[in-house]
Amino acid sequence: MQAHPDRVAVAVFASAAMPAAGKPLKFVSEQFAQERGPGFFMDSVIETTGGDDPERACKTFLLGPEYMAQRLYQLSPPEDLTLATMLVRPSRQFVDDAAMNGEGVLTAERYGAVSRVYIIAEEDVSWSPEFQRRMASWNPGTEVRGLAGADHMPMFSKPRELSDLLVEIADKYI
């Protein structure tokens, strides 16, 4: 979106981190951490990998099975949770990455020029609906749509409803 705003008809965020133009990318995670606190991630694991070499060291985050069951997939079919727990891998956090800390990475002139829609998963207990609305408010002009009965994974908990909503959005913006 920042690199080629003219090639994006509309950006859709469905229960997802929505960066704010003019703020560092880490702004969303910092706000989320303030809201939720350190114990929120339950059995998830944060580790530093790369040994003693500070050049290769990086923090990784591995979602725990209880966290996934109670806070991400609580309304999704059990087979989707089972598959997700089998496929989950540590992800890099990029907390010290220059792109995460830079103020001008996403500009209002380019990133902010793209039409955006935020789909709030109304039963998400990871990103609360209130926090999702707050993220959308950091980007003026964002259209906000609700998806009743959806957990953090609306593509599993409400696939038909999400699909219908995406078609509506496409019809409006394309």
N, C-alpha and C positions, 0 to 999 in steps of 0.2 A: 504494500500500500504506500509506503514511504517512497520507494524507488520508482514506481510506475502508477501513480494514482489515476491516470487517464485510462488504464486498462482494467480497472475494477469498477463494476457497475454498483455493487453494494457489498459491504463486508457484514457477514452475519456471525455473531458471537452467541453461542448457545451454552449457557451456564459455564462460561469460560472467562479466563483472565482477559480483561480489556484494558490495554495500556492507554494512558492519557497523553495527548499531544503536549509537548513542552516539558514533560516530566521524565525522569529516568525510568527505564523499564522496571527496575526493582521497586518502584513506588507502590505498585499493586500488592506485591508480596509483603512489603513492610506494613501497609495498611491492614492486610489480612492477618498478619502475625499479631498486630496490636489488638485486633478484635477477638481473636481466638485463643491466644496464649499457648505456652509450650506443651501442655499435656493434650492438646486437641488431636494430635496425630496418633495417639494411642500406641499401637504396636509397630508403627512405621519406624524406620531406622535411617539416621543420618550418619554417614561415615566420611572420613577423609581418606582418599586413595592416593597412590603415587609415591608412597614411602616417605623417606626423609628429604627427598629432593623438592625444595619449594617451587621449582619451575614446573614440576609435573604434578604437584599436589592439587587435588580438586575435591570439593564436597559433592557427595552423591546422596540421593534420597530414594529409599525403597519403601513403597506403600505396603503396609502390613495387612494381612488377611482380615483381621477384625475391623480395622479402619475401613477397608474397602467394603466389607459387608454392612457395617452400620452407618457409614457416612457417604458412600458413593453409589452403591448398588442396592440400597435397601428396598426399593420398589421394582427393581429389574428382575427378570426371570432368573432363577437360581443357576441355570446352565450358563448364563452370561457371566455371572459372578465366578463360577467355577473355572471357566476358561480364562477369565481375567487374572485370577490368582495364580493360574499355571503359567501365564505368559508375562507376568509383571517382571520388570528388570529395573535395576538401579538407574536413576536418571541424574544427569549432572545438574547442579544447581546454578552454575555460572555467577555466583555471588560477587566474585572479584573481577569478572569480565568487564572490560572497558565499555562495551555496548550497554551493559546493565546499569552502569553508573553515569553515563553521559546525559547531560541535560537536553541536548539538541538532537537526539537520535530520531525522535518522531516530532516533526514540525506541524504546526497548525496549517501551514500553507500547502503541504503535500498530504501527509497522513490525515490531517483534519479535514481535507477537502473531499474525502471519500464518504459517501453516504453509508451510515452504519445502522444496523438493527441489532438490538440485544434481546435474546429470548431468555426470559427468566424461567428457570425450572422451579416452580412454586413449592415443591416439596424437597428441594435440595437442602441437606443438612451439612454440607461441606461449605459451599458458598451460600450463605443465607440469602433469601430473597431480598432482604434489606441491603445487604452488601452488594448484591448484583445491581440493584437500582442505583446505589452510590457509584459503582464503577461507570455505569451508563451516564450518570450526571457529570462525570469528569470530562465527558466529550459532548459539548453542547450540540443539539440537533439530532442526537441519537434517538431513533424510534425504539420504544420499549414494548415488547409483546410478552404476554404471560403464557405459560404452558402448565395448566392445572394437572396435578397428579404425577408430575415428572420429578424423578430424583436427579442426581448430578449427571447421570448418563441418560439423557432423554432419548437418545437413539435406540436404547434398549427398553427403557421403562414406558415410553410412549412413542414408538416408532411411526405409527400411522399418523398420529396427531402432529408430530414434528415434521413429517413429510408434507402433510397438507399445509402447514404453516410456511414451510420453505417454498412451496409452489406459490402461495399467496404473495410472499415477499418478492419472488422472481417476477411474477406477473406485474407487480407494482413498479419495480425498478428497472426491468429490462425491456 
